[in-house]
Amino acid sequence: MQHINLSYSWTPHQDDAALRHQTSPLRNPLMDMLQAVREAGSIASAAKSLKLSYRHVWGELKRWEQALGQPLILWEKGQAARLSEFADKLLWAERQAQARLAPQISALHAELEKTFAVAFDADSHLLTVYASHDDALVQLQQQAAQQALHLDIRFCGSVDAIRALNEGRCTVAGFHAPAQPAAESLIARTYRPLLKTGQHKLIGFAARQQGLMVKAGNPLHIKALADLCRPGVRMVNRSLGTGTRLLLDHWLSENGFKPESIQGYQQEEPSHAAVAAQIASGQADVGLGIASAAQSHGLDFIPLQQEHYWLVCLKSALHTPAMLELTQVLQSKIWQTRLNQVTGYQALPECGHVQSLKKMLPWWP
């Protein structure tokens, strides 16, 4: 069976001849040559219509005949060149396949042109963001795109996001923490080695609620963290390295609870939405997450902690055009109004403003 590899090319413009020999937005050079030979009746005329040399077209046709083990072009002295039966079937097969896939191919073609238009637009900017999973960040991505700022967001754990920033894999990292964790808390001890004064700069983003997501109506009457240890209560957890898992482990440590006393502590999901989906489907009874994820899955939400979600970048990136555009979007009234409409979120007074580690993270010293 033959294997198909897809590719695309850039052209500054396309003339009528090229359009005539192109059977769909998804091009194949061999099919273009066969179609041109069929229409022109000679390799020389086909090469001219394709704006290629006779030698190139002749060489490519011969190369393909050898690779496929079949003749492609037939001609007799004094007669026009014509396609072999095999070449006719190749063109027919491509027309059949592309006719079936025409809507998808056209959509892919349009999407590629639209996306690459960003790269050629001098007024657009791109920021790579590694961040803890957050519903408001998805909204920010949509808002920023309207200002020609494109956020390439990769969701991962808070700890992993800051590590990616420090390793040069992104320009911005997103993490979250309670506003006032103790200086020697698990949260402070985890984040402190990753962030350095004079090197990192905090950018205010949002305050959000963390809490327990439970089935609608809360049939098990779960009200507090201690209820996770009750017999028969099945929990679904977040992955190691996420800020939410760190927050849970912090609470367990502060209250003297052991992870092994919680049924389902080892069952992990990568996002708030995935945790909510597990509860909504009956695979678990409770999980720690954000209010917007609970609402989107029809769950009840028991708030436990307001936390700050921060964006952080290196000081050296602070005054780049893309970062300046990001801070302007965050400071805009239209964004802050949109953020306040997301369940469980509140725009901070410092939203979009650059803050120092020592001032905004009082547990830093």
C-alpha positions in Angstrom: 0.0 0.0 0.0 1.3 3.5 -0.9 1.9 5.9 1.9 0.7 9.5 1.6 2.7 12.5 3.0 1.0 15.9 3.1 2.8 19.1 2.5 2.1 22.7 1.6 4.0 25.6 -0.1 4.0 29.4 0.0 3.7 31.4 -3.2 3.5 35.2 -3.5 0.8 35.0 -6.1 -0.8 32.4 -8.3 -1.4 32.8 -12.0 -4.3 31.4 -14.1 -2.1 28.6 -15.5 -1.2 27.3 -12.1 -4.8 27.5 -11.0 -5.9 25.5 -14.1 -3.6 22.6 -13.3 -4.3 22.6 -9.6 -7.1 20.2 -8.9 -7.6 21.3 -5.3 -6.0 23.5 -2.6 -4.0 20.4 -1.6 -1.4 20.1 -4.4 0.7 17.3 -5.7 3.5 18.0 -8.2 3.1 14.7 -10.0 -0.6 15.2 -10.5 -0.1 18.7 -11.7 2.4 17.4 -14.4 0.0 14.6 -15.5 -2.9 17.0 -15.7 -0.8 19.5 -17.8 0.4 16.7 -20.2 -3.2 15.5 -20.6 -4.3 19.1 -21.5 -1.2 20.1 -23.6 -0.6 16.9 -25.4 3.2 17.1 -25.1 5.8 17.3 -22.3 7.3 20.5 -23.8 3.9 22.3 -23.7 3.1 21.0 -20.3 6.4 22.3 -18.9 5.8 25.7 -20.5 2.3 26.0 -18.9 3.7 25.0 -15.5 6.6 27.5 -15.9 9.1 24.6 -15.5 11.9 23.5 -17.7 11.4 20.6 -20.2 14.3 18.8 -18.6 12.8 19.0 -15.1 9.4 17.7 -16.1 10.9 14.9 -18.2 13.3 13.9 -15.4 10.5 14.0 -12.8 8.2 11.8 -14.9 10.9 9.3 -15.5 11.8 9.3 -11.8 8.2 8.6 -10.9 7.9 5.8 -13.5 10.9 4.1 -12.0 9.6 4.6 -8.4 6.1 3.4 -9.2 7.2 0.6 -11.6 4.5 1.7 -14.1 4.6 3.8 -17.3 3.0 7.3 -17.0 3.3 8.8 -20.5 2.7 7.1 -23.8 3.6 8.6 -27.2 4.2 7.4 -30.7 6.1 9.2 -33.5 3.9 11.9 -35.0 1.3 11.7 -32.3 0.5 13.7 -29.2 1.7 12.4 -25.8 -1.0 10.8 -23.7 -1.4 9.3 -20.3 -1.1 5.6 -19.6 -4.0 3.8 -18.1 -2.2 3.8 -14.8 -1.7 7.6 -14.9 -5.4 8.0 -15.8 -6.2 6.0 -12.7 -3.9 8.0 -10.5 -5.6 11.2 -11.6 -9.1 9.6 -11.1 -8.1 8.4 -7.6 -6.9 11.8 -6.6 -10.1 13.5 -7.9 -12.2 11.0 -6.0 -10.4 11.4 -2.8 -10.2 15.2 -2.9 -13.9 15.5 -3.9 -14.8 13.6 -0.8 -12.5 15.7 1.3 -13.0 19.0 -0.4 -14.7 20.8 2.6 -12.0 19.7 5.0 -9.2 20.5 2.5 -10.6 24.0 1.9 -11.0 24.6 5.6 -7.4 23.5 6.2 -6.2 25.8 3.4 -8.1 28.8 4.8 -6.9 28.1 8.3 -3.2 27.9 7.1 -3.5 31.1 5.2 -5.2 32.9 8.1 -2.7 31.6 10.7 0.4 32.4 8.6 -1.0 35.8 7.9 -0.1 36.5 11.6 3.6 35.7 10.9 3.7 38.2 8.0 1.9 41.0 9.9 4.4 43.3 11.5 1.8 44.7 13.9 1.0 41.3 15.4 2.9 39.7 18.3 3.3 36.2 19.8 3.9 35.1 23.4 4.5 31.6 24.5 2.8 30.9 27.8 3.2 27.9 30.0 0.6 28.0 32.8 -1.4 26.2 35.3 -4.8 25.2 33.9 -7.1 28.2 34.2 -10.4 29.1 32.5 -9.8 32.8 32.6 -6.5 32.4 30.6 -8.6 30.9 27.8 -10.7 34.0 27.8 -7.6 36.2 27.9 -6.3 34.3 24.8 -9.5 35.2 22.9 -9.4 38.8 24.1 -5.7 39.3 23.3 -6.2 37.9 19.7 -8.5 40.9 19.0 -5.5 43.2 19.7 -3.3 41.1 17.4 -1.5 39.5 20.4 -1.5 35.8 20.0 -0.9 33.7 23.2 0.5 30.2 22.5 -0.7 28.6 25.8 0.6 25.3 27.0 -1.2 24.1 30.2 0.9 22.3 32.7 1.4 22.4 36.5 2.4 25.7 38.2 5.8 24.3 39.2 6.4 23.0 35.7 5.4 26.3 34.2 7.9 28.3 36.2 10.6 25.7 35.4 9.8 26.1 31.7 10.2 29.9 32.0 13.6 29.4 33.8 14.7 27.0 31.1 13.8 29.4 28.3 10.9 27.4 26.9 8.4 30.2 27.3 8.2 33.9 27.9 5.4 34.0 30.4 4.5 31.5 33.2 1.2 31.3 35.1 1.0 30.0 38.7 -1.3 30.4 41.6 -0.9 30.5 45.4 -2.9 31.7 48.4 -2.5 35.4 49.1 -0.9 34.8 52.5 0.8 31.4 52.9 3.1 31.1 55.9 6.8 31.6 55.2 7.6 28.0 56.0 4.5 26.5 54.4 4.8 23.8 51.7 3.6 26.3 49.1 6.3 28.9 50.0 9.0 26.3 50.3 8.1 25.0 46.8 7.9 28.3 44.9 10.7 30.2 46.7 13.7 28.4 45.0 12.1 28.9 41.5 11.7 32.7 41.7 14.5 35.2 42.2 14.3 38.9 43.0 15.9 41.0 40.4 15.4 38.3 37.8 11.6 37.6 37.8 8.8 40.1 37.6 5.2 39.4 38.7 2.2 40.7 36.7 -1.1 40.8 38.4 -3.8 38.7 36.7 -6.7 37.5 38.9 -8.1 36.4 42.2 -10.1 33.1 42.0 -11.8 30.7 44.3 -10.5 27.2 45.0 -12.9 24.7 46.6 -14.5 21.3 46.5 -16.5 20.2 43.5 -19.3 17.8 44.3 -22.3 16.3 42.6 -25.3 18.5 42.2 -27.3 18.6 45.4 -24.2 17.5 47.4 -25.7 14.0 48.2 -22.9 13.1 50.6 -23.1 16.5 52.5 -19.5 17.3 52.0 -18.7 20.6 53.6 -15.0 20.7 54.5 -11.6 19.2 53.9 -12.0 16.7 56.7 -14.9 15.1 54.8 -12.4 13.8 52.3 -11.3 11.3 54.9 -14.8 9.9 55.5 -15.4 6.3 54.6 -17.1 5.9 51.2 -16.1 9.3 49.9 -14.2 8.9 46.6 -11.9 11.7 45.6 -10.2 12.5 42.3 -6.9 14.4 42.6 -4.8 16.7 40.4 -1.4 15.7 39.1 1.9 16.3 41.0 3.5 19.6 40.1 0.1 21.4 39.8 -0.6 24.3 42.0 -3.9 22.7 43.0 -2.2 19.5 44.2 0.3 21.7 46.1 -2.6 23.5 47.7 -4.3 20.3 48.8 -1.1 18.8 50.2 -0.5 22.1 52.0 -3.9 21.9 53.6 -3.5 18.2 54.5 -0.2 18.9 56.2 -1.5 22.0 58.0 -4.5 20.0 59.4 -2.6 16.8 60.2 -4.4 14.6 57.6 -2.6 11.8 55.9 -3.0 11.3 52.1 -3.4 7.5 52.5 -6.5 8.2 54.5 -8.3 9.6 51.5 -9.9 7.2 49.0 -8.8 8.2 45.5 -5.9 10.4 46.4 -3.8 8.5 43.9 -6.3 9.0 41.1 -5.0 12.0 39.1 -6.4 14.2 36.4 -4.5 16.9 34.4 -7.0 19.8 34.7 -9.9 21.2 36.6 -12.3 20.3 33.8 -11.1 16.7 33.8 -11.6 16.4 37.6 -15.1 17.9 37.2 -15.9 15.4 34.4 -14.9 12.5 36.6 -17.3 13.7 39.3 -20.2 14.5 36.8 -19.8 11.0 35.3 -20.1 9.3 38.8 -16.5 8.1 38.8 -15.7 10.2 41.9 -17.6 12.1 44.5 -15.4 15.1 45.2 -12.3 16.9 43.9 -10.5 20.2 44.4 -10.9 22.8 41.7 -12.3 26.1 40.6 -15.9 27.4 40.5 -16.1 27.9 36.8 -15.2 24.2 36.1 -17.8 23.1 38.6 -20.5 25.3 37.0 -19.7 24.1 33.4 -20.3 20.5 34.5 -23.4 21.1 36.5 -21.7 20.5 39.9 -22.0 22.2 43.3 -19.1 24.2 44.6 -17.9 24.6 48.1 -15.5 27.5 48.3 -12.5 27.0 50.6 -9.8 29.5 49.6 -9.3 32.6 47.6 -6.0 32.6 45.8 -4.1 34.9 43.5 -3.2 33.8 40.0 0.0 35.4 38.8 1.8 35.8 35.5 5.5 35.9 35.8 8.2 36.8 33.2 11.9 37.4 33.3 12.9 41.1 33.8 14.8 41.0 30.4 11.5 40.4 28.6 9.5 43.0 30.4 9.8 45.8 27.8 9.4 43.8 24.6 6.5 44.8 22.3 4.6 41.6 23.0 4.9 42.0 26.8 3.9 45.6 26.7 0.8 44.7 24.6 -0.1 42.0 27.1 0.0 44.4 30.1 -2.1 46.9 28.1 -4.8 44.2 27.4 -4.8 43.2 31.1 -5.2 46.8 32.3 -8.1 47.5 29.9 -11.6 47.9 31.3 -13.0 45.6 28.6 -10.8 42.7 29.8 -11.4 43.3 33.5 -15.1 43.5 32.9 -15.0 40.2 31.0 -12.8 38.6 33.8 -15.3 39.6 36.5 -18.1 37.8 34.6 -16.2 34.5 34.8 -17.7 32.5 37.8 -15.3 32.5 40.8 -13.0 35.2 39.4 -12.3 38.7 40.3 -9.9 41.3 38.6 -7.2 42.4 41.0 -6.4 46.1 41.4 -2.9 45.2 40.2 -4.2 43.4 37.1 -1.7 44.0 34.3 0.7 46.0 36.5 4.2 44.8 37.2 4.8 43.9 40.8 7.9 43.0 42.9 8.2 39.6 44.5 8.9 41.0 47.9 5.9 43.3 47.9 3.3 40.9 46.5 4.6 37.6 48.1 5.0 38.6 51.8 6.2 35.1 52.5 9.3 35.6 50.3 12.0 36.6 52.9 
